[in-house]
Amino acid sequence: MFTDIKEMRKKREDGMYDLTLEIPEREYFKVYNEVDDKIADDLIQQYLIDVQDDGRFENVKIKHNKDRHTIRLTSELHYYGNDHTDYNINKR
């Protein structure tokens, strides 16, 4: 996993969370050659596993901001009604 990730979360009124991860492009492009949705899903999933977060993610988006030299991933997280989320069993 990447060593330089900036995480931002915002709790919404409906109980969901907006998750944003920013990765420096120099780190991202050492591992990946392109910016695409499949990679974004995998990165969010791996990040949640690494930080031991049981949230379920959906609506993942990825964007390369060339001016700021960052890769930004956004996602919605929900926790209500969750049992322990085991991403190794419940592959998306």
Biopython code that builds the backbone (N, CA, C, O; Angstrom):
import numpy as np
from Bio.PDB.StructureBuilder import StructureBuilder

atoms = [
    (1, "MET", "N", (0.853, -1.188, 0.000)),
    (1, "MET", "CA", (0.000, 0.000, 0.000)),
    (1, "MET", "C", (0.894, 1.246, 0.000)),
    (1, "MET", "O", (2.085, 1.172, 0.304)),
    (2, "PHE", "N", (0.318, 2.344, -0.334)),
    (2, "PHE", "CA", (1.044, 3.604, -0.422)),
    (2, "PHE", "C", (1.386, 4.136, 0.972)),
    (2, "PHE", "O", (0.658, 3.890, 1.933)),
    (3, "THR", "N", (2.488, 4.860, 1.069)),
    (3, "THR", "CA", (2.912, 5.399, 2.357)),
    (3, "THR", "C", (2.448, 6.827, 2.589)),
    (3, "THR", "O", (2.466, 7.307, 3.722)),
    (4, "ASP", "N", (2.035, 7.507, 1.537)),
    (4, "ASP", "CA", (1.660, 8.919, 1.657)),
    (4, "ASP", "C", (0.231, 9.116, 1.151)),
    (4, "ASP", "O", (0.016, 9.546, 0.018)),
    (5, "ILE", "N", (-0.733, 8.799, 2.000)),
    (5, "ILE", "CA", (-2.152, 8.951, 1.644)),
    (5, "ILE", "C", (-2.779, 9.949, 2.605)),
    (5, "ILE", "O", (-2.612, 9.844, 3.820)),
    (6, "LYS", "N", (-3.487, 10.897, 2.063)),
    (6, "LYS", "CA", (-4.240, 11.850, 2.871)),
    (6, "LYS", "C", (-5.693, 11.396, 2.873)),
    (6, "LYS", "O", (-6.292, 11.215, 1.813)),
    (7, "GLU", "N", (-6.258, 11.215, 4.056)),
    (7, "GLU", "CA", (-7.654, 10.775, 4.188)),
    (7, "GLU", "C", (-8.504, 11.910, 4.752)),
    (7, "GLU", "O", (-8.112, 12.590, 5.699)),
    (8, "MET", "N", (-9.670, 12.096, 4.150)),
    (8, "MET", "CA", (-10.643, 13.060, 4.646)),
    (8, "MET", "C", (-12.007, 12.370, 4.701)),
    (8, "MET", "O", (-12.399, 11.678, 3.761)),
    (9, "ARG", "N", (-12.719, 12.564, 5.797)),
    (9, "ARG", "CA", (-14.059, 11.991, 5.944)),
    (9, "ARG", "C", (-15.024, 13.071, 6.381)),
    (9, "ARG", "O", (-14.678, 13.996, 7.116)),
    (10, "LYS", "N", (-16.238, 12.923, 5.906)),
    (10, "LYS", "CA", (-17.291, 13.842, 6.311)),
    (10, "LYS", "C", (-18.552, 13.030, 6.553)),
    (10, "LYS", "O", (-19.000, 12.290, 5.677)),
    (11, "LYS", "N", (-19.124, 13.169, 7.745)),
    (11, "LYS", "CA", (-20.369, 12.471, 8.051)),
    (11, "LYS", "C", (-21.535, 13.300, 7.518)),
    (11, "LYS", "O", (-21.629, 14.505, 7.751)),
    (12, "ARG", "N", (-22.408, 12.622, 6.804)),
    (12, "ARG", "CA", (-23.580, 13.291, 6.238)),
    (12, "ARG", "C", (-24.769, 13.138, 7.189)),
    (12, "ARG", "O", (-24.733, 12.325, 8.113)),
    (13, "GLU", "N", (-25.797, 13.906, 6.961)),
    (13, "GLU", "CA", (-26.997, 13.853, 7.793)),
    (13, "GLU", "C", (-27.711, 12.512, 7.698)),
    (13, "GLU", "O", (-28.400, 12.117, 8.639)),
    (14, "ASP", "N", (-27.560, 11.807, 6.583)),
    (14, "ASP", "CA", (-28.230, 10.514, 6.412)),
    (14, "ASP", "C", (-27.454, 9.363, 7.057)),
    (14, "ASP", "O", (-27.843, 8.203, 6.919)),
    (15, "GLY", "N", (-26.347, 9.677, 7.768)),
    (15, "GLY", "CA", (-25.568, 8.650, 8.437)),
    (15, "GLY", "C", (-24.450, 8.073, 7.597)),
    (15, "GLY", "O", (-23.587, 7.369, 8.121)),
    (16, "MET", "N", (-24.445, 8.354, 6.318)),
    (16, "MET", "CA", (-23.369, 7.893, 5.434)),
    (16, "MET", "C", (-22.157, 8.807, 5.631)),
    (16, "MET", "O", (-22.266, 9.899, 6.188)),
    (17, "TYR", "N", (-21.019, 8.339, 5.166)),
    (17, "TYR", "CA", (-19.790, 9.132, 5.202)),
    (17, "TYR", "C", (-19.284, 9.310, 3.784)),
    (17, "TYR", "O", (-19.388, 8.407, 2.954)),
    (18, "ASP", "N", (-18.737, 10.480, 3.518)),
    (18, "ASP", "CA", (-18.009, 10.714, 2.279)),
    (18, "ASP", "C", (-16.529, 10.524, 2.604)),
    (18, "ASP", "O", (-15.997, 11.165, 3.511)),
    (19, "LEU", "N", (-15.882, 9.652, 1.870)),
    (19, "LEU", "CA", (-14.459, 9.372, 2.062)),
    (19, "LEU", "C", (-13.702, 9.894, 0.851)),
    (19, "LEU", "O", (-14.088, 9.651, -0.293)),
    (20, "THR", "N", (-12.622, 10.613, 1.116)),
    (20, "THR", "CA", (-11.737, 11.081, 0.060)),
    (20, "THR", "C", (-10.323, 10.673, 0.416)),
    (20, "THR", "O", (-9.862, 10.907, 1.534)),
    (21, "LEU", "N", (-9.639, 10.065, -0.531)),
    (21, "LEU", "CA", (-8.233, 9.726, -0.379)),
    (21, "LEU", "C", (-7.449, 10.451, -1.459)),
    (21, "LEU", "O", (-7.843, 10.448, -2.626)),
    (22, "GLU", "N", (-6.345, 11.067, -1.077)),
    (22, "GLU", "CA", (-5.455, 11.704, -2.043)),
    (22, "GLU", "C", (-4.091, 11.039, -1.976)),
    (22, "GLU", "O", (-3.517, 10.855, -0.902)),
    (23, "ILE", "N", (-3.592, 10.688, -3.141)),
    (23, "ILE", "CA", (-2.293, 10.025, -3.270)),
    (23, "ILE", "C", (-1.445, 10.868, -4.218)),
    (23, "ILE", "O", (-1.922, 11.263, -5.282)),
    (24, "PRO", "N", (-0.212, 11.146, -3.856)),
    (24, "PRO", "CA", (0.650, 11.876, -4.798)),
    (24, "PRO", "C", (0.809, 11.072, -6.095)),
    (24, "PRO", "O", (0.990, 9.854, -6.060)),
    (25, "GLU", "N", (0.742, 11.759, -7.227)),
    (25, "GLU", "CA", (0.814, 11.061, -8.510)),
    (25, "GLU", "C", (2.127, 10.313, -8.685)),
    (25, "GLU", "O", (2.152, 9.261, -9.324)),
    (26, "ARG", "N", (3.206, 10.825, -8.138)),
    (26, "ARG", "CA", (4.503, 10.144, -8.282)),
    (26, "ARG", "C", (4.461, 8.759, -7.635)),
    (26, "ARG", "O", (5.046, 7.811, -8.158)),
    (27, "GLU", "N", (3.768, 8.640, -6.498)),
    (27, "GLU", "CA", (3.630, 7.337, -5.837)),
    (27, "GLU", "C", (2.679, 6.438, -6.611)),
    (27, "GLU", "O", (2.961, 5.259, -6.825)),
    (28, "TYR", "N", (1.558, 6.998, -7.027)),
    (28, "TYR", "CA", (0.543, 6.224, -7.733)),
    (28, "TYR", "C", (1.112, 5.609, -9.008)),
    (28, "TYR", "O", (0.924, 4.421, -9.271)),
    (29, "PHE", "N", (1.811, 6.426, -9.798)),
    (29, "PHE", "CA", (2.297, 5.956, -11.091)),
    (29, "PHE", "C", (3.540, 5.066, -10.987)),
    (29, "PHE", "O", (3.997, 4.540, -12.002)),
    (30, "LYS", "N", (4.090, 4.888, -9.797)),
    (30, "LYS", "CA", (5.119, 3.869, -9.587)),
    (30, "LYS", "C", (4.496, 2.479, -9.615)),
    (30, "LYS", "O", (5.161, 1.492, -9.928)),
    (31, "VAL", "N", (3.192, 2.419, -9.278)),
    (31, "VAL", "CA", (2.495, 1.132, -9.181)),
    (31, "VAL", "C", (1.572, 0.903, -10.376)),
    (31, "VAL", "O", (1.510, -0.208, -10.904)),
    (32, "TYR", "N", (0.859, 1.936, -10.803)),
    (32, "TYR", "CA", (-0.150, 1.804, -11.864)),
    (32, "TYR", "C", (0.217, 2.664, -13.063)),
    (32, "TYR", "O", (0.867, 3.702, -12.932)),
    (33, "ASN", "N", (-0.217, 2.205, -14.244)),
    (33, "ASN", "CA", (0.057, 2.934, -15.483)),
    (33, "ASN", "C", (-1.088, 3.821, -15.933)),
    (33, "ASN", "O", (-0.917, 4.675, -16.803)),
    (34, "GLU", "N", (-2.266, 3.615, -15.335)),
    (34, "GLU", "CA", (-3.441, 4.368, -15.764)),
    (34, "GLU", "C", (-4.341, 4.666, -14.573)),
    (34, "GLU", "O", (-4.165, 4.117, -13.486)),
    (35, "VAL", "N", (-5.298, 5.538, -14.798)),
    (35, "VAL", "CA", (-6.288, 5.897, -13.788)),
    (35, "VAL", "C", (-7.607, 5.320, -14.272)),
    (35, "VAL", "O", (-8.166, 5.781, -15.268)),
    (36, "ASP", "N", (-8.113, 4.294, -13.557)),
    (36, "ASP", "CA", (-9.392, 3.723, -13.985)),
    (36, "ASP", "C", (-10.211, 3.240, -12.788)),
    (36, "ASP", "O", (-9.700, 3.108, -11.675)),
    (37, "ASP", "N", (-11.486, 2.981, -13.045)),
    (37, "ASP", "CA", (-12.448, 2.663, -11.990)),
    (37, "ASP", "C", (-12.148, 1.349, -11.278)),
    (37, "ASP", "O", (-12.372, 1.246, -10.072)),
    (38, "LYS", "N", (-11.651, 0.351, -11.985)),
    (38, "LYS", "CA", (-11.328, -0.939, -11.362)),
    (38, "LYS", "C", (-10.197, -0.765, -10.346)),
    (38, "LYS", "O", (-10.248, -1.313, -9.244)),
    (39, "ILE", "N", (-9.190, -0.007, -10.725)),
    (39, "ILE", "CA", (-8.093, 0.290, -9.806)),
    (39, "ILE", "C", (-8.619, 1.041, -8.594)),
    (39, "ILE", "O", (-8.224, 0.752, -7.465)),
    (40, "ALA", "N", (-9.503, 1.998, -8.816)),
    (40, "ALA", "CA", (-10.070, 2.786, -7.715)),
    (40, "ALA", "C", (-10.801, 1.891, -6.721)),
    (40, "ALA", "O", (-10.610, 2.032, -5.513)),
    (41, "ASP", "N", (-11.634, 0.973, -7.205)),
    (41, "ASP", "CA", (-12.334, 0.031, -6.319)),
    (41, "ASP", "C", (-11.334, -0.788, -5.503)),
    (41, "ASP", "O", (-11.490, -0.949, -4.293)),
    (42, "ASP", "N", (-10.314, -1.298, -6.174)),
    (42, "ASP", "CA", (-9.305, -2.106, -5.491)),
    (42, "ASP", "C", (-8.551, -1.293, -4.440)),
    (42, "ASP", "O", (-8.275, -1.793, -3.349)),
    (43, "LEU", "N", (-8.218, -0.050, -4.761)),
    (43, "LEU", "CA", (-7.496, 0.795, -3.815)),
    (43, "LEU", "C", (-8.330, 1.117, -2.577)),
    (43, "LEU", "O", (-7.831, 1.053, -1.454)),
    (44, "ILE", "N", (-9.600, 1.464, -2.785)),
    (44, "ILE", "CA", (-10.480, 1.752, -1.644)),
    (44, "ILE", "C", (-10.615, 0.509, -0.778)),
    (44, "ILE", "O", (-10.514, 0.592, 0.446)),
    (45, "GLN", "N", (-10.837, -0.622, -1.392)),
    (45, "GLN", "CA", (-10.992, -1.870, -0.649)),
    (45, "GLN", "C", (-9.726, -2.169, 0.151)),
    (45, "GLN", "O", (-9.808, -2.477, 1.341)),
    (46, "GLN", "N", (-8.574, -2.085, -0.476)),
    (46, "GLN", "CA", (-7.316, -2.376, 0.218)),
    (46, "GLN", "C", (-7.067, -1.384, 1.346)),
    (46, "GLN", "O", (-6.580, -1.760, 2.412)),
    (47, "TYR", "N", (-7.400, -0.122, 1.113)),
    (47, "TYR", "CA", (-7.224, 0.896, 2.155)),
    (47, "TYR", "C", (-8.085, 0.564, 3.377)),
    (47, "TYR", "O", (-7.602, 0.621, 4.508)),
    (48, "LEU", "N", (-9.343, 0.221, 3.156)),
    (48, "LEU", "CA", (-10.235, -0.108, 4.268)),
    (48, "LEU", "C", (-9.748, -1.337, 5.028)),
    (48, "LEU", "O", (-9.859, -1.390, 6.253)),
    (49, "ILE", "N", (-9.216, -2.313, 4.323)),
    (49, "ILE", "CA", (-8.634, -3.483, 4.988)),
    (49, "ILE", "C", (-7.437, -3.061, 5.837)),
    (49, "ILE", "O", (-7.321, -3.467, 6.994)),
    (50, "ASP", "N", (-6.551, -2.252, 5.267)),
    (50, "ASP", "CA", (-5.331, -1.841, 5.966)),
    (50, "ASP", "C", (-5.619, -1.045, 7.240)),
    (50, "ASP", "O", (-4.906, -1.180, 8.234)),
    (51, "VAL", "N", (-6.663, -0.217, 7.208)),
    (51, "VAL", "CA", (-6.993, 0.588, 8.397)),
    (51, "VAL", "C", (-8.051, -0.092, 9.267)),
    (51, "VAL", "O", (-8.553, 0.502, 10.222)),
    (52, "GLN", "N", (-8.384, -1.332, 8.932)),
    (52, "GLN", "CA", (-9.352, -2.148, 9.678)),
    (52, "GLN", "C", (-10.687, -1.422, 9.845)),
    (52, "GLN", "O", (-11.235, -1.334, 10.943)),
    (53, "ASP", "N", (-11.183, -0.917, 8.745)),
    (53, "ASP", "CA", (-12.449, -0.176, 8.706)),
    (53, "ASP", "C", (-13.535, -1.097, 8.149)),
    (53, "ASP", "O", (-13.369, -1.661, 7.067)),
    (54, "ASP", "N", (-14.638, -1.254, 8.872)),
    (54, "ASP", "CA", (-15.721, -2.149, 8.466)),
    (54, "ASP", "C", (-16.740, -1.502, 7.532)),
    (54, "ASP", "O", (-17.723, -2.144, 7.163)),
    (55, "GLY", "N", (-16.530, -0.261, 7.147)),
    (55, "GLY", "CA", (-17.489, 0.397, 6.266)),
    (55, "GLY", "C", (-17.609, -0.289, 4.927)),
    (55, "GLY", "O", (-16.649, -0.863, 4.413)),
    (56, "ARG", "N", (-18.791, -0.222, 4.377)),
    (56, "ARG", "CA", (-19.010, -0.736, 3.013)),
    (56, "ARG", "C", (-18.981, 0.453, 2.062)),
    (56, "ARG", "O", (-19.616, 1.480, 2.304)),
    (57, "PHE", "N", (-18.243, 0.294, 0.992)),
    (57, "PHE", "CA", (-18.062, 1.421, 0.076)),
    (57, "PHE", "C", (-18.895, 1.252, -1.183)),
    (57, "PHE", "O", (-19.193, 0.140, -1.618)),
    (58, "GLU", "N", (-19.259, 2.391, -1.752)),
    (58, "GLU", "CA", (-19.981, 2.414, -3.026)),
    (58, "GLU", "C", (-19.738, 3.759, -3.690)),
    (58, "GLU", "O", (-19.223, 4.690, -3.070)),
    (59, "ASN", "N", (-20.116, 3.846, -4.962)),
    (59, "ASN", "CA", (-19.979, 5.076, -5.753)),
    (59, "ASN", "C", (-18.545, 5.609, -5.747)),
    (59, "ASN", "O", (-18.306, 6.782, -5.463)),
    (60, "VAL", "N", (-17.613, 4.739, -6.059)),
    (60, "VAL", "CA", (-16.197, 5.108, -6.093)),
    (60, "VAL", "C", (-15.904, 5.873, -7.382)),
    (60, "VAL", "O", (-16.338, 5.493, -8.469)),
    (61, "LYS", "N", (-15.159, 6.955, -7.226)),
    (61, "LYS", "CA", (-14.720, 7.747, -8.379)),
    (61, "LYS", "C", (-13.233, 8.037, -8.212)),
    (61, "LYS", "O", (-12.723, 8.132, -7.095)),
    (62, "ILE", "N", (-12.556, 8.173, -9.337)),
    (62, "ILE", "CA", (-11.129, 8.480, -9.314)),
    (62, "ILE", "C", (-10.853, 9.603, -10.306)),
    (62, "ILE", "O", (-11.439, 9.660, -11.387)),
    (63, "LYS", "N", (-9.942, 10.499, -9.910)),
    (63, "LYS", "CA", (-9.615, 11.630, -10.782)),
    (63, "LYS", "C", (-8.142, 11.985, -10.621)),
    (63, "LYS", "O", (-7.611, 12.026, -9.511)),
    (64, "HIS", "N", (-7.502, 12.237, -11.743)),
    (64, "HIS", "CA", (-6.107, 12.696, -11.748)),
    (64, "HIS", "C", (-6.113, 14.211, -11.857)),
    (64, "HIS", "O", (-6.534, 14.769, -12.870)),
    (65, "ASN", "N", (-5.642, 14.874, -10.804)),
    (65, "ASN", "CA", (-5.535, 16.329, -10.826)),
    (65, "ASN", "C", (-4.089, 16.667, -11.198)),
    (65, "ASN", "O", (-3.192, 16.644, -10.355)),
    (66, "LYS", "N", (-3.889, 16.979, -12.469)),
    (66, "LYS", "CA", (-2.542, 17.222, -12.976)),
    (66, "LYS", "C", (-1.945, 18.513, -12.421)),
    (66, "LYS", "O", (-0.725, 18.616, -12.285)),
    (67, "ASP", "N", (-2.781, 19.493, -12.100)),
    (67, "ASP", "CA", (-2.276, 20.752, -11.541)),
    (67, "ASP", "C", (-1.726, 20.565, -10.129)),
    (67, "ASP", "O", (-0.716, 21.171, -9.770)),
    (68, "ARG", "N", (-2.391, 19.724, -9.324)),
    (68, "ARG", "CA", (-1.956, 19.479, -7.944)),
    (68, "ARG", "C", (-1.069, 18.243, -7.828)),
    (68, "ARG", "O", (-0.525, 17.961, -6.760)),
    (69, "HIS", "N", (-0.925, 17.507, -8.930)),
    (69, "HIS", "CA", (-0.084, 16.298, -8.971)),
    (69, "HIS", "C", (-0.580, 15.254, -7.966)),
    (69, "HIS", "O", (0.204, 14.647, -7.236)),
    (70, "THR", "N", (-1.896, 15.063, -7.950)),
    (70, "THR", "CA", (-2.500, 14.083, -7.042)),
    (70, "THR", "C", (-3.505, 13.214, -7.779)),
    (70, "THR", "O", (-4.041, 13.582, -8.824)),
    (71, "ILE", "N", (-3.736, 12.052, -7.198)),
    (71, "ILE", "CA", (-4.821, 11.172, -7.609)),
    (71, "ILE", "C", (-5.824, 11.223, -6.473)),
    (71, "ILE", "O", (-5.471, 10.969, -5.321)),
    (72, "ARG", "N", (-7.067, 11.547, -6.781)),
    (72, "ARG", "CA", (-8.108, 11.669, -5.761)),
    (72, "ARG", "C", (-9.156, 10.589, -5.979)),
    (72, "ARG", "O", (-9.717, 10.442, -7.065)),
    (73, "LEU", "N", (-9.403, 9.835, -4.906)),
    (73, "LEU", "CA", (-10.447, 8.817, -4.916)),
    (73, "LEU", "C", (-11.541, 9.272, -3.956)),
    (73, "LEU", "O", (-11.259, 9.719, -2.844)),
    (74, "THR", "N", (-12.784, 9.155, -4.393)),
    (74, "THR", "CA", (-13.902, 9.477, -3.518)),
    (74, "THR", "C", (-14.831, 8.279, -3.471)),
    (74, "THR", "O", (-14.932, 7.503, -4.422)),
    (75, "SER", "N", (-15.509, 8.152, -2.333)),
    (75, "SER", "CA", (-16.408, 7.031, -2.126)),
    (75, "SER", "C", (-17.391, 7.384, -1.028)),
    (75, "SER", "O", (-17.143, 8.267, -0.207)),
    (76, "GLU", "N", (-18.507, 6.680, -1.031)),
    (76, "GLU", "CA", (-19.454, 6.757, 0.080)),
    (76, "GLU", "C", (-19.252, 5.516, 0.938)),
    (76, "GLU", "O", (-19.052, 4.417, 0.419)),
    (77, "LEU", "N", (-19.305, 5.698, 2.248)),
    (77, "LEU", "CA", (-19.203, 4.579, 3.181)),
    (77, "LEU", "C", (-20.471, 4.495, 3.999)),
    (77, "LEU", "O", (-21.014, 5.515, 4.424)),
    (78, "HIS", "N", (-20.943, 3.282, 4.220)),
    (78, "HIS", "CA", (-22.059, 3.136, 5.154)),
    (78, "HIS", "C", (-21.753, 2.028, 6.135)),
    (78, "HIS", "O", (-21.062, 1.058, 5.826)),
    (79, "TYR", "N", (-22.299, 2.208, 7.347)),
    (79, "TYR", "CA", (-22.021, 1.304, 8.456)),
    (79, "TYR", "C", (-23.285, 0.687, 9.027)),
    (79, "TYR", "O", (-23.217, -0.368, 9.656)),
    (80, "TYR", "N", (-24.437, 1.315, 8.825)),
    (80, "TYR", "CA", (-25.669, 0.848, 9.459)),
    (80, "TYR", "C", (-26.062, -0.522, 8.945)),
    (80, "TYR", "O", (-26.082, -0.765, 7.739)),
    (81, "GLY", "N", (-26.374, -1.414, 9.874)),
    (81, "GLY", "CA", (-26.784, -2.752, 9.506)),
    (81, "GLY", "C", (-25.630, -3.645, 9.090)),
    (81, "GLY", "O", (-25.847, -4.772, 8.645)),
    (82, "ASN", "N", (-24.417, -3.158, 9.229)),
    (82, "ASN", "CA", (-23.247, -3.955, 8.842)),
    (82, "ASN", "C", (-22.940, -4.998, 9.901)),
    (82, "ASN", "O", (-22.968, -4.721, 11.100)),
    (83, "ASP", "N", (-22.653, -6.175, 9.444)),
    (83, "ASP", "CA", (-21.907, -7.109, 10.253)),
    (83, "ASP", "C", (-20.454, -6.801, 9.912)),
    (83, "ASP", "O", (-20.177, -5.875, 9.151)),
    (84, "HIS", "N", (-19.543, -7.560, 10.463)),
    (84, "HIS", "CA", (-18.138, -7.359, 10.112)),
    (84, "HIS", "C", (-17.972, -7.564, 8.606)),
    (84, "HIS", "O", (-18.370, -8.597, 8.068)),
    (85, "THR", "N", (-17.393, -6.593, 7.942)),
    (85, "THR", "CA", (-17.156, -6.689, 6.506)),
    (85, "THR", "C", (-15.833, -7.412, 6.281)),
    (85, "THR", "O", (-14.780, -6.929, 6.695)),
    (86, "ASP", "N", (-15.886, -8.552, 5.636)),
    (86, "ASP", "CA", (-14.685, -9.310, 5.310)),
    (86, "ASP", "C", (-14.491, -9.244, 3.801)),
    (86, "ASP", "O", (-15.115, -9.999, 3.055)),
    (87, "TYR", "N", (-13.630, -8.343, 3.355)),
    (87, "TYR", "CA", (-13.432, -8.122, 1.926)),
    (87, "TYR", "C", (-12.753, -9.309, 1.245)),
    (87, "TYR", "O", (-12.809, -9.429, 0.022)),
    (88, "ASN", "N", (-12.123, -10.172, 2.007)),
    (88, "ASN", "CA", (-11.495, -11.338, 1.405)),
    (88, "ASN", "C", (-12.533, -12.363, 0.964)),
    (88, "ASN", "O", (-12.279, -13.143, 0.046)),
    (89, "ILE", "N", (-13.700, -12.371, 1.610)),
    (89, "ILE", "CA", (-14.774, -13.289, 1.248)),
    (89, "ILE", "C", (-15.742, -12.623, 0.266)),
    (89, "ILE", "O", (-16.115, -13.217, -0.746)),
    (90, "ASN", "N", (-16.133, -11.418, 0.564)),
    (90, "ASN", "CA", (-17.161, -10.712, -0.227)),
    (90, "ASN", "C", (-16.522, -9.832, -1.281)),
    (90, "ASN", "O", (-16.707, -8.615, -1.262)),
    (91, "LYS", "N", (-15.783, -10.416, -2.189)),
    (91, "LYS", "CA", (-15.157, -9.629, -3.257)),
    (91, "LYS", "C", (-16.224, -8.930, -4.071)),
    (91, "LYS", "O", (-17.254, -9.516, -4.405)),
    (92, "ARG", "N", (-15.967, -7.665, -4.390)),
    (92, "ARG", "CA", (-16.906, -6.891, -5.185)),
    (92, "ARG", "C", (-16.816, -7.322, -6.608)),
    (92, "ARG", "O", (-17.530, -6.792, -7.460)),
]
sb = StructureBuilder()
sb.init_structure("model")
sb.init_model(0)
sb.init_chain("A")
sb.init_seg("    ")
for serial, (resi, resn, name, xyz) in enumerate(atoms, 1):
    if name == "N":
        sb.init_residue(resn, " ", resi, " ")
    sb.init_atom(name, np.array(xyz, "f"), 0.0, 1.0, " ", f" {name:<3s}", serial, name[0])
structure = sb.get_structure()
